Every structure is written in C-alpha cells, then in structure tokens.
C-alpha cells in the first residue's frame, strides 16, 4: 500500500478525514465514539502504539476534532461554526511511523 505521505497527505488531513473536516458534537459523558474507534484501529494498523479508542478520543477533544463543550458554553457554537482550524490546513512534512 502506498504511504499517505508519499501521496502528499499529512497527518492532520488524515485525522480530520474521519469527521469530514468538521468537529463532531460529543457529550461530556462520552469516553469514546465511533470515529475514535475507527481512527484508533487505523493508527494501530499503521504501527502507532498506545492509541486505544479512549486515548484517541481524548486527543480528538484536545485538538478540536470533538466538541464536548456544554450546550450553555459560548465556545460550543464557535467551534461548530469554524470547522477544521486553518492552522492545520498547511502541509506538514513529517514521517509517519
């Protein structure tokens, strides 16, 4: 299988592809979601270690792929409106494991 980096796809693009480039709405009580399970399996198949669905879900929260802000929080609407942050749109040429 051709490596994604060789085809010009960076890590951020790959991760955002599991949510169609838009933040997904999570719930405060979630520990994992279908996209985090799928991404976890994909990363494990690529040789990543310690990427279980719960860890991947927490990472998705930290980078803004999952929006777990409470409905009354002002940031919830802002994140859903903005979609994929522009800082991730630039190409990062890093070697995947």
Residue pairs with C-beta under 8 A, 6 or more apart in sequence:
3 96
4 14
4 96
5 93
5 94
5 95
5 96
8 91
10 91
10 92
10 93
10 94
11 92
11 94
11 96
12 88
12 89
12 92
13 88
15 39
15 60
15 63
15 65
16 65
16 84
16 88
18 35
18 38
18 39
18 42
18 65
19 35
19 65
21 83
21 84
22 80
22 83
22 84
23 64
23 65
23 66
23 67
23 79
23 80
23 82
23 83
23 84
24 33
24 35
24 65
24 66
24 67
25 66
25 67
25 80
26 33
26 57
26 61
26 66
26 67
26 68
27 68
28 68
28 70
30 57
30 68
31 54
31 57
32 53
32 54
32 56
32 57
33 57
33 66
35 60
35 65
35 66
36 53
36 54
36 56
36 57
36 60
36 66
37 53
37 56
39 56
39 60
40 51
40 52
40 53
40 55
40 56
43 51
43 56
44 51
46 96
46 97
47 97
48 97
57 66
60 66
61 68
64 79
64 85
67 76
67 79
67 80
69 75
69 76
69 79
70 76
